[in-house]
Amino acid sequence: MLSEPATSLPKPPLKPPVSTTSTKPEIVFEGISASPGIAHGRAFVYRKSEVEVPEYQVPKEERASEIERFNDALMQTRGQISAIRDEVSKSLGEDEARIFDAHLLVLEDQALIGETEREVEVSGKNVEACFNTIAQRYIKAFAEIDDEYLRERAGDIRDVTSRVLLVLLGQTVETLSKHLGEHVVIADEIAPSDAASLDRSEALGLVTTSGGKTSHAVIVARSMKIPAVVGVPGVMEDLENEEEVIIDGYDGVLILRPSDETLFRYGRRREEKAVLERRLLNAVQEPSITTDGHVVPLRANIEKEDECQLVKDHAGEGVGLFRSEYLYLAVPEVPDEESQYLAYRTVAEAFPHEPVVIRTLDLGGDKPMSGAPHLFPREDNPFLGFRAIRFCLKHRDIFKTQLRAILRASAHGNVRMMFPMISGVSELREAKEVLEECRQELIAEGVPFDEDLPVGSMIEIPSAALTVDQLAPECAFVSIGTNDLIQYLIAIDRVNDRTAHLYEPTHPAVVRVLHEIVEKSHAAGIKVSVCGEMAADPVYVPLLIGLGVDELSMTPPLLPAVKFLVRKTSLTEAKALAQSALATRSAKEIEQSCVSFYRQRMRGA
């Protein structure tokens, strides 16, 4: 969410790609910024045809052949995806190629395969119909998950499902790049394999009506430096092929049939953004310190051990949140102690002098573990259900396996551990008792670990926020998960289109609760970090600093913008902003104050 800093550069207009005029008016669509940049050109409206899946009965004596045909299709699809992976590895790099490891894992998912084979035997239907039925069930389950990253995995499963069905039906996979030319791609959804097939010289930008900024297609777009905007509802209804569009990947805007004035404004803005981005990159190696000498450590949120280099590239000061549950989603079975230990050790050794905060398993409820689906019965309200620490305390064998792995990794770096979804002291103490059991086991086995391993708690449930004076003395640190805390505090489902607009980080209740958490934690002598989305938004960073938050943690690519703003802010000014917010009754007024503060600091940046 970067402003438009003033520069002395010339302000050239964008030129229409074709000298045509339209009598239709300019329309501005708002979506979600997914990949930065400004793109201008003609639209290519991509409507991918659905695979028509036949359904018919198969004689009992032929059902074994159906299953054999299914296994052959899985093998052929595996070959196709492996070829895509190799090509992406050559053109974009190994990190981007690993996206397709997730696709290959779908083809190895024993639950998906087993259920399909059972469906053939029980229903007697052809394997295409059975596989589609089971796959759509998985797609629906992932699409309903609250966590954005996991929700976007539905697109991966959909992509793989389509490929398998086409192989079974003897049809050719149609790629987006065949039809493209030099255009801005507009689609309901873009499959990762379609994104990987794009030529950067032809794909000027990407826009989707659905999806989020963590989709694998968007990750590929960012790697190719293609501007992208996602979650733009209604655009496919108003847009025709070859119409002129502008994509603003900074603010998440699509402009259909831009006026001359808009073309001029975006030509100027594109130049200004290029200058600002160069300055952000130049500043990234500078210390994260306010103008009056207050140090604000900026750490990174990661999900996999192979993201360590990304953190270093963006000068992250260690890892403020390692979401360990992704280790459980990347394999078709519950990961063992050794595999977890190696992953945690890799990260710990990558940052020997900086903290690495590992959050214990936060699965369950709306995020079932694919390797053990039987442990996650369907719930009417999964967001308030059997998840995170509740699941771990019930299934101690799984919990202890992870705790032992983290303890062992602590011998190789500056590891810290924290428990998610803690509701109060009793839950925290129970979790620490299980940890002590693991400590005693390792001592008896002569296995080394950090006996002073710092243990903290996430503060993301209102009950934890209201009893932080009780929790803090039993923690080495606390970390505020603002995403869930705000959602629970003001009863807003962030992924519900009818209520998402009510999700307000500047709601007076949110500001007051954040202040209370910081005050009571500091009174107990412990530091407070924020690892939710508020920490990654430069507009809210001064407010958090002013409220007394000690450390911030965010996705690595967002570190430069936040650091740039920290270095433009004084602690004294940030405290004044926070005091004003605490005395204000309106969320909009607090938001306006934060935006105004931000723009003043960025003026002339």
C-alpha positions in Angstrom: 0.0 0.0 0.0 2.5 2.6 -1.2 1.7 6.2 -1.9 2.7 8.3 -4.9 5.8 10.2 -3.8 6.6 13.4 -5.6 9.6 13.4 -7.9 11.2 15.8 -10.4 11.1 13.2 -13.2 9.2 14.0 -16.4 5.6 12.8 -16.4 5.0 11.0 -19.7 1.5 9.7 -20.5 0.9 6.1 -21.4 0.0 5.7 -25.1 -2.9 3.7 -26.2 -1.7 0.3 -27.6 -3.9 0.9 -30.7 -5.2 4.2 -31.9 -8.9 3.4 -31.4 -11.5 5.2 -29.5 -14.4 3.9 -27.5 -17.7 5.5 -26.7 -18.0 3.4 -23.5 -17.0 5.0 -20.2 -14.0 4.2 -18.1 -14.7 1.7 -15.4 -12.5 1.1 -12.3 -12.5 -2.3 -10.6 -10.9 -2.8 -7.2 -9.3 -6.1 -6.3 -6.3 -7.3 -4.3 -2.7 -6.4 -5.1 -0.9 -9.6 -5.9 2.2 -8.7 -7.9 3.5 -5.1 -8.0 3.8 -3.1 -11.2 1.8 -1.2 -13.8 0.7 -2.8 -17.0 -1.1 -1.3 -20.0 -2.4 -3.0 -23.1 -5.2 -4.9 -24.7 -7.2 -7.5 -22.8 -7.2 -11.2 -23.6 -10.3 -12.7 -21.9 -9.4 -16.3 -21.0 -12.3 -18.6 -20.5 -11.0 -22.1 -19.9 -13.5 -24.7 -20.9 -14.5 -27.2 -18.3 -13.6 -30.9 -18.9 -16.8 -32.7 -19.7 -16.7 -35.8 -17.6 -18.8 -38.8 -18.9 -20.6 -41.0 -16.4 -21.6 -44.6 -17.1 -21.7 -48.0 -15.4 -18.8 -50.4 -15.7 -19.4 -54.2 -15.6 -18.0 -55.8 -12.4 -15.4 -57.8 -14.3 -14.0 -54.6 -16.0 -13.5 -52.6 -12.8 -10.0 -53.8 -12.2 -9.1 -52.5 -15.7 -10.6 -49.1 -14.8 -8.4 -48.9 -11.8 -5.4 -49.9 -13.9 -6.3 -47.2 -16.4 -6.5 -44.7 -13.5 -3.0 -45.6 -12.4 -1.6 -45.3 -15.9 -3.2 -41.8 -16.1 -1.6 -40.8 -12.8 1.8 -41.9 -14.2 1.4 -40.0 -17.5 0.2 -36.9 -15.6 3.3 -37.2 -13.3 5.5 -37.1 -16.4 3.7 -34.0 -17.7 4.1 -32.1 -14.4 7.7 -33.2 -14.0 8.4 -31.8 -17.5 6.8 -28.4 -16.4 8.8 -28.5 -13.2 12.1 -29.0 -15.1 11.3 -26.1 -17.5 10.4 -23.7 -14.7 13.6 -24.7 -12.8 15.6 -23.7 -15.9 13.7 -20.5 -16.7 12.8 -19.1 -13.2 14.8 -21.1 -10.7 14.5 -24.0 -8.3 12.4 -22.1 -5.7 9.6 -21.5 -8.3 9.9 -25.0 -9.6 9.1 -26.4 -6.1 5.5 -25.1 -6.7 5.0 -28.2 -8.8 6.3 -30.5 -6.1 2.9 -29.8 -4.5 1.2 -31.0 -7.7 3.3 -34.1 -7.8 2.3 -34.8 -4.1 -1.4 -34.6 -5.1 -0.7 -37.5 -7.4 0.8 -39.4 -4.5 -2.0 -38.7 -2.1 -3.0 -42.2 -0.9 -6.3 -40.9 0.5 -7.3 -39.4 -2.9 -6.2 -42.4 -4.8 -7.7 -44.9 -2.4 -11.1 -43.2 -2.2 -11.2 -43.1 -6.0 -10.5 -46.8 -6.3 -13.1 -47.6 -3.6 -15.6 -45.4 -5.4 -15.1 -47.5 -8.6 -15.6 -50.7 -6.8 -18.6 -49.5 -4.8 -20.5 -47.4 -7.3 -19.5 -49.3 -10.4 -19.1 -46.1 -12.4 -16.3 -45.3 -14.8 -13.1 -44.0 -13.2 -13.3 -40.5 -14.7 -16.6 -39.9 -12.9 -15.3 -41.5 -9.7 -12.1 -39.5 -9.7 -13.9 -36.3 -10.4 -16.4 -36.8 -7.6 -13.6 -37.4 -5.0 -11.4 -34.7 -6.3 -14.2 -32.1 -6.3 -14.8 -33.0 -2.6 -11.2 -32.2 -1.8 -11.3 -29.0 -3.8 -14.4 -27.9 -2.0 -12.8 -28.7 1.4 -9.7 -26.6 0.7 -11.7 -23.8 -0.9 -13.6 -23.3 2.4 -10.5 -23.1 4.6 -9.9 -19.8 6.4 -6.2 -19.7 5.9 -5.5 -18.0 2.6 -2.4 -20.1 1.7 -4.2 -23.4 2.3 -7.4 -22.1 0.6 -5.3 -21.4 -2.6 -4.2 -25.1 -2.7 -7.7 -25.8 -4.1 -6.4 -24.3 -7.3 -3.5 -26.8 -7.3 -5.8 -29.7 -6.9 -8.1 -28.4 -9.6 -5.2 -28.0 -12.0 -4.0 -31.6 -11.4 -7.5 -33.0 -11.5 -8.1 -31.4 -14.9 -4.8 -32.9 -16.3 -5.6 -36.4 -15.0 -9.1 -36.2 -16.5 -7.8 -35.1 -19.9 -5.3 -38.0 -19.9 -8.1 -40.4 -19.0 -10.3 -39.0 -21.8 -7.4 -39.0 -24.3 -7.6 -35.3 -24.8 -4.8 -32.7 -25.2 -4.0 -30.2 -22.4 -4.7 -26.7 -23.8 -2.2 -24.1 -22.6 -2.9 -20.4 -22.2 0.3 -19.4 -24.0 -1.0 -20.8 -27.3 -3.6 -18.1 -27.6 -2.0 -15.1 -25.9 0.1 -12.8 -27.9 1.0 -9.4 -26.3 -2.0 -9.0 -23.9 -3.2 -8.5 -20.4 -4.7 -11.8 -19.3 -8.1 -11.6 -17.7 -9.6 -14.9 -16.3 -11.7 -16.3 -13.5 -8.7 -18.4 -12.4 -5.3 -19.1 -13.9 -3.8 -22.5 -13.2 -0.2 -22.7 -12.0 0.7 -24.7 -15.1 -0.8 -22.0 -17.3 1.1 -19.3 -15.5 4.3 -21.3 -16.0 3.7 -21.5 -19.7 3.6 -17.7 -20.1 6.2 -15.7 -22.0 7.0 -12.5 -20.1 7.3 -10.6 -23.4 3.7 -11.4 -24.2 1.9 -11.6 -20.8 1.8 -7.9 -19.9 -0.2 -8.5 -16.7 -2.6 -10.9 -15.0 -6.1 -10.3 -13.5 -8.4 -12.9 -11.9 -11.9 -12.7 -10.6 -11.1 -15.2 -7.8 -8.1 -16.3 -5.9 -5.7 -14.7 -3.5 -2.2 -13.3 -3.4 -0.7 -16.7 -2.2 -1.9 -18.7 -5.2 0.8 -20.6 -7.0 -0.1 -18.8 -10.3 0.5 -15.5 -8.6 3.8 -16.7 -7.1 4.9 -17.6 -10.7 3.7 -14.1 -11.9 5.8 -12.4 -9.2 8.8 -14.4 -10.1 8.4 -13.3 -13.7 7.8 -9.7 -12.5 4.4 -9.6 -14.2 1.9 -7.2 -12.5 -1.1 -9.0 -11.1 -4.4 -8.2 -9.4 -6.7 -10.9 -8.0 -10.2 -11.0 -6.5 -11.8 -8.6 -9.0 -15.5 -9.6 -9.1 -17.7 -8.8 -12.1 -14.9 -7.8 -14.5 -15.6 -10.7 -16.9 -19.2 -9.4 -17.4 -18.1 -5.9 -18.5 -15.0 -6.8 -20.5 -14.6 -7.8 -24.1 -11.5 -9.1 -25.9 -9.1 -6.5 -27.2 -10.4 -3.7 -24.9 -7.8 -1.4 -23.5 -6.9 -1.9 -19.8 -4.5 -0.7 -17.1 -3.5 -2.9 -14.2 -2.2 -1.2 -11.0 -0.5 -4.1 -9.2 0.5 -1.8 -6.3 -3.0 -0.9 -5.2 -5.0 -3.7 -6.7 -6.9 -1.8 -9.4 -8.0 -2.7 -12.9 -9.1 0.2 -15.2 -11.2 -0.7 -18.2 -11.1 1.8 -21.1 -8.9 4.3 -19.4 -9.4 8.0 -20.3 -6.6 10.2 -21.6 -6.3 11.7 -18.1 -5.9 8.3 -16.5 -3.3 7.3 -19.1 -1.3 10.4 -18.3 -1.6 9.9 -14.5 -0.4 6.2 -14.8 2.4 7.1 -17.1 3.7 9.4 -14.4 3.0 7.0 -11.6 4.9 4.1 -13.3 8.1 6.3 -13.4 7.6 7.4 -9.8 7.2 3.8 -8.6 10.3 2.7 -10.4 12.3 5.4 -8.5 10.8 4.5 -5.2 11.4 0.7 -5.6 15.1 1.5 -6.4 15.3 3.5 -3.1 13.6 0.7 -1.1 16.1 -1.8 -2.4 19.0 0.5 -1.6 17.7 1.0 1.9 17.1 -2.6 2.7 20.6 -3.2 4.1 20.4 -0.2 6.4 19.5 -0.8 10.1 15.8 -0.8 11.1 16.0 2.2 13.4 13.7 5.3 13.8 15.0 8.9 13.3 15.4 9.3 17.1 17.4 6.1 17.6 14.7 3.5 18.5 15.5 0.0 17.2 12.6 -2.0 15.7 13.8 -5.5 14.7 12.1 -6.8 11.5 11.8 -10.5 11.1 10.3 -12.8 8.5 7.3 -15.1 8.4 8.1 -18.3 6.5 6.4 -21.6 5.8 9.2 -23.8 4.4 12.9 -24.2 5.2 13.8 -23.4 1.6 12.7 -19.7 2.2 15.8 -18.9 4.2 17.6 -17.3 1.3 14.6 -15.1 0.5 14.7 -13.8 4.1 18.4 -13.0 3.7 17.8 -11.3 0.3 15.4 -8.9 2.0 17.6 -8.4 5.1 15.2 -10.1 7.5 16.6 -10.3 11.1 15.9 -13.9 11.6 12.5 -15.7 11.6 9.6 -14.3 13.6 7.2 -17.0 12.6 7.9 -20.4 11.2 4.5 -21.9 10.4 5.3 -25.5 11.0 2.0 -26.9 9.9 3.1 -26.6 6.3 5.5 -29.5 6.9 2.4 -31.6 7.6 0.6 -30.5 4.4 3.5 -31.2 2.1 3.5 -35.0 2.7 0.9 -37.7 2.4 1.4 -38.9 6.0 2.2 -37.4 9.4 5.9 -36.3 9.2 8.2 -38.2 11.6 10.6 -36.6 14.1 13.7 -36.9 12.0 12.2 -35.1 8.9 10.9 -32.3 11.2 14.2 -32.0 13.0 16.1 -31.6 9.7 13.7 -28.9 8.6 14.0 -26.9 11.8 17.7 -27.4 12.0 18.1 -26.1 8.5 16.4 -22.8 9.4 18.2 -22.6 12.8 21.6 -23.0 11.1 20.7 -20.4 8.4 20.4 -17.7 11.2 22.9 -18.7 13.8 22.9 -15.2 15.4 19.2 -14.3 15.0 16.1 -15.8 16.6 14.1 -18.4 14.8 10.6 -18.6 16.3 8.9 -21.9 15.5 5.1 -22.0 16.1 3.9 -25.5 17.0 1.3 -27.2 14.9 -1.7 -25.0 14.0 -3.9 -27.5 12.1 -7.3 -28.9 12.7 -10.8 -27.6 12.3 -10.7 -25.9 8.9 -7.1 -27.1 8.1 -7.2 -30.9 8.1 -4.0 -32.8 7.8 -4.0 -34.8 4.6 -1.9 -37.5 6.1 -4.4 -38.2 8.8 -7.9 -37.1 7.7 -9.6 -39.5 10.2 -8.3 -37.3 13.1 -10.3 -34.3 11.8 -14.1 -34.9 11.8 -16.3 -32.4 10.1 -17.3 -29.5 12.3 -20.2 -27.0 11.9 -18.0 -24.1 13.0 -14.3 -25.0 12.4 -13.0 -21.5 13.1 -14.0 -22.0 16.7 -13.3 -25.8 16.7 -10.8 -28.5 17.3 -7.6 -26.9 16.1 -4.1 -25.9 17.0 -3.2 -26.4 20.7 -6.5 -28.1 21.3 -5.7 -30.8 18.7 -2.1 -31.2 20.0 -3.1 -31.7 23.6 -5.6 -34.3 22.5 -3.2 -36.1 20.3 0.0 -36.0 22.4 1.9 -38.6 20.3 1.8 -36.2 17.3 2.5 -33.2 19.6 5.5 -34.8 21.3 7.0 -35.9 18.0 7.1 -32.2 17.0 8.3 -30.9 20.4 11.2 -33.4 20.4 12.2 -32.3 16.9 12.1 -28.6 17.9 14.1 -29.3 21.0 16.8 -31.2 19.1 17.0 -28.4 16.5 17.5 -25.8 19.3 21.0 -27.2 19.8 22.0 -25.7 16.4 20.9 -22.1 16.7 18.9 -19.4 18.4 15.6 -21.3 18.4 12.4 -20.1 20.2 9.1 -21.9 20.4 5.6 -20.7 20.8 2.2 -22.2 21.1 -0.8 -21.1 19.0 -4.4 -20.5 19.9 -3.7 -20.4 23.7 -6.9 -19.4 25.5 -5.5 -19.0 29.0 -3.0 -20.0 31.6 -4.3 -23.6 32.2 -3.8 -24.4 28.5 -0.4 -22.9 28.4 0.7 -24.9 31.5 -0.6 -28.1 30.0 1.4 -27.5 26.9 4.5 -26.8 28.9 4.0 -30.0 30.9 4.1 -32.0 27.6 7.2 -30.1 26.6 8.9 -31.0 30.0 8.1 -34.6 29.3 10.0 -34.4 26.0 12.9 -32.5 27.7 13.2 -35.3 30.3 13.1 -38.0 27.6 15.9 -36.3 25.6 18.0 -35.9 28.8 17.6 -39.6 29.5 18.6 -40.4 25.9 21.6 -38.1 26.1 20.4 -36.0 23.2 21.6 -32.4 23.2 19.2 -29.4 23.2 19.0 -25.9 24.5 17.9 -26.2 28.1 17.1 -22.5 28.2 14.9 -22.7 25.1 12.6 -19.6 25.2 8.9 -20.6 25.2 6.2 -18.1 24.3 2.5 -17.8 23.4 0.5 -16.5 20.5 -2.1 -13.9 21.6 -4.9 -14.3 19.1 -7.9 -15.2 21.1 -9.7 -12.5 23.1 -9.6 -14.6 26.3 -5.8 -14.6 26.0 -5.7 -10.9 25.4 -7.8 -10.2 28.4 -5.7 -12.5 30.7 -2.3 -11.5 29.3 -1.3 -10.3 32.8 -1.6 -13.9 33.9 0.0 -15.4 30.7 3.0 -13.0 30.4 4.8 -14.0 33.6 4.8 -17.7 32.3 6.2 -16.8 28.9 9.6 -15.7 27.6 7.8 -13.6 25.0 4.4 -13.2 23.3 3.5 -12.7 19.7 0.2 -11.1 18.6 -1.5 -12.8 15.7 -3.6 -9.8 14.5 -5.4 -11.7 11.8 -7.3 -14.0 14.1 -7.4 -11.6 17.0 -9.2 -8.9 15.0 -11.5 -11.6 13.4 -12.5 -13.0 16.8 -12.6 -9.6 18.6 -15.1 -8.0 16.3 -16.8 -11.2 15.1 -15.9 -10.8 11.4 -15.2 -13.7 9.0 -12.4 -12.3 6.8 -13.3 -14.6 3.9 -17.0 -14.0 3.9 -17.7 -11.5 1.1 -20.7 -10.1 3.0 -18.7 -9.2 6.1 -15.1 -8.8 5.0 -15.5 -5.0 4.6 -16.1 -4.8 8.3 -12.7 -6.2 9.1 -11.1 -3.1 10.6 -7.5 -3.2 12.0 -8.1 0.4 13.3 -11.4 -0.4 15.2 -11.1 1.3 18.6 -11.5 -2.1 20.3 -8.5 -3.5 18.4 -6.3 -0.5 19.2 -7.2 -0.7 22.9 -6.6 -4.4 23.1 -3.2 -4.1 21.4 -2.3 -1.4 23.9 -3.4 -3.5 26.8 -1.4 -6.5 25.6 1.8 -4.5 25.3 1.3 -2.7 28.6 0.8 -5.8 30.6 3.5 -7.8 28.8 6.0 -5.1 29.4 5.0 -4.9 33.1 5.9 -8.6 33.3 9.3 -7.8 31.6 8.7 -9.6 28.3 8.8 -8.3 24.7 5.9 -8.3 22.3 6.0 -9.0 18.6 3.3 -8.8 15.9 3.3 -11.4 13.1 -0.1 -10.7 11.5 -0.9 -8.6 8.5 -0.9 -5.4 10.4 2.9 -5.7 10.8 3.4 -6.0 7.1 1.4 -2.8 6.2 3.5 0.4 6.3 0.3 2.4 7.0 -0.2 0.6 10.4 3.5 0.2 11.4 3.9 3.6 13.1 0.7 2.9 15.1 2.2 -0.4 16.3 5.5 1.2 17.2 3.7 3.9 19.0 1.7 1.4 21.0 5.0 -0.1 22.2 5.3 -3.2 20.0 8.9 -4.4 20.2 9.3 -6.4 17.0 7.5 -7.0 13.7 7.4 -10.0 11.5 6.1 -10.3 7.9 6.5 -12.0 4.5 10.1 -11.4 3.3 9.3 -9.3 0.2 7.4 -6.8 2.4 10.4 -6.1 4.6 12.0 -3.3 2.5 8.8 -1.1 2.4 8.3 -1.5 6.2 12.0 -0.8 7.0 11.9 2.3 4.7 9.0 3.7 6.7 10.6 2.8 10.1 13.6 4.8 9.1 11.3 7.8 8.2 9.5 7.8 11.6 10.4 9.0 15.0 9.3 7.1 18.2 8.0 10.4 19.6 5.7 10.9 16.6 4.6 7.3 16.6 3.7 7.5 20.3 1.6 10.7 19.6 -0.2 8.9 16.8 -1.0 6.0 19.2 -2.2 8.3 21.9 -4.5 10.0 19.5 -5.8 6.7 18.2 -6.6 5.5 21.8 -8.7 8.6 22.3 -10.6 8.3 19.0 -13.9 6.6 18.8 -14.1 6.1 15.0 -12.2 3.4 13.1 -12.3 5.5 10.0 -10.8 8.5 11.8 -8.0 6.3 13.2 -7.4 4.9 9.7 -7.3 8.4 8.2 -4.8 9.5 10.8 -2.6 6.5 10.0 -2.8 7.1 6.2 -2.1 10.8 6.7 1.0 10.0 8.9 2.2 7.5 6.3 1.8 10.0 3.4 3.7 12.7 5.3 6.6 10.4 5.9 6.7 9.2 2.3 6.4 12.6 0.7 9.5 13.2 -1.4 10.7 9.7 -0.6 
